[in-house]
Amino acid sequence: MGSAVFALSVALMLFYSGVRNPIPTTVPFVLSTLLVAILWGRGPAITAAVAASATFNFFFVPPWDAAFSIPTVEEAVLLGGLLAVAVIVGTMIERMKRVRAEADQYAASERLQKVLLGCISHDLKTPLTGVIGSLSTLLEERALGSEGREELTAIAYREAKQLDRFVTQILEMTRLEAGAFRVRQEPLDVRSVIDSAADQLREVFEERPCRVELPLGLPSIYVDAILFPHALINILDNAAKYSPPGAPIEITAGAGIKDVVISVADRGIGIPVEHLHRVFEKFSRLRQPASAAGVVGGTGLGLAIAKGVVEAHGGAIWAERRDGGGTIVRISLPRRGDAE
């Protein structure tokens, strides 16, 4: 439609500028078809060519009375030439765009492989080393008392859980990239979803309080009972990871006319304003001072996975700086009537 309007606009400009000779008018029509082919591709260019031929007949074929007349051989040649320009140039442009998209996809795949290799060599190797070290000590040191054995077993278990989380995040990101997630939405109580996510992070919340404040009469959210809690788990885990031990994490929610907003607030090291949008990119790990808990590790995929899951539900996710220090991550989900 836009390409046809463009061709009509060219015809009107020529007509009202006093041009009546059919021969000079063919050049602007050819150029307009060429421009549409370059900008929008073959389909719109064919539409522009047909529209240009029709407007040429209407405005510029004698007796110039702004009415259609029986097409001549010359007009048929003009239409054929315009269609040839549209098809040839449009096809070339679409092919170039496709090749460029494939090249970008290949470059992204190459980058993904490099980052994953770096992740495996460092972030995955670190907990694996802890597991092997603890277990080898248990096997070799026969003189260890029960307290020492319990401590080493706890270290091995903690590091194994961390390793499991890393592998799970990589697999989830791979599924998101491949479009393998199928969202099965059903109405769920907000508190039950939050409790389900918090229950998966029991060990994390042993070191810090997790406060949940929900208003009465909060409507249900229409989400996948398995996928959406994973997004919330990643957000809560990220909040804990970048906060000092003992710092509380606060979860609140509120309902608007069209959406329900869930907020996760921490008192961590915060995010610079210019990087608030980047924290949801794959492998984004901001270079800033380590938290009070020590150097922060991870794959940099947690919030990217959360973003993919939330958007698959038709929602939105964003981060804000918190007054007094820290970060607030908000999730907006359409209310059930709007989602359906």
Secondary structure by P-SEA (a helix, b strand, c coil): caaaaaaaaaaaaaaaaccccaaaaaaaaaaaaaaaaaccccaaaaaaaaaaaaaaaaccccccccccccccaaaaaaaaaaaaaaaaaaaaaaaaaaaaaaaaaaaaaaaaaaaaaaaaacaaaaaaaaaaaaaaaaaccccccaaaaaaaaaaaaaaaaaaaaaaaaaaaaaaaaacccccccccccaaaaaaaaaaaaccccccbbbbbbbccbbbbbbcccccaaaaaaaaaaaaaaaccccbbbbbbbcccccbbbbbbbbcccccccccccccccccccccccccccccccccccaaaaaaaaaaaacccccccccccbbbbbbbbbccccccc
